[in-house]
Amino acid sequence: MIHILVDEEYWPIVKTAELRKAAKTAGSVAGLPADSEYTIVITGDEQTRALNREYRKIDDTTDVLSFPSVEKDPDTGKSYLGDIIISHPRASQQAAAAGHSCLVELCLLIIHGTLHLAGQDHAEEDGKKAMFSLQRKALEMMNISIKGFSS
């Protein structure tokens, strides 16, 4: 199950059905089980900055943070993959700069974060190629075209 938590101020402008679709599509291309469980949080710059400072030692806001987990539900034994934290203001700024909607940017960030939870990484060139290939595939499956992310 994919849990989506949206800060109250962004709730009226966030379309959770599309975000859930992006997460499921990313999970599919990454080979995650269809019933994978994780949480997506849409929040503001203050929270992403605090988390970025605490966990990455970078005192600045960021667009998306992924926190993979190895927890298991004690009742079901099912794995909890982790959390994805997204800054809505940063997503909105990036969308405007790239010339597409904030919804498209949020979908991109969810796909990116989900791939991280699935074990993908872009720190090294080989991993970057593999991860970005999966990212492009997920975008294509959703019929989302973003300049710079074409095949």
Secondary structure, DSSP 8 states (H G I E B T S, - for coil): -EEEEE-TTTGGG--HHHHHHHHHHHHHHHT--TT-EEEEEEE-HHHHHHHHHHHH---S--SEEEEEEEEE-TTT--EEEEEEEEEHHHHHHHHHHHTS-HHHHHHHHHHHHHHHHTT---SSHHHHHHHHHHHHHHHHHTT---TT---
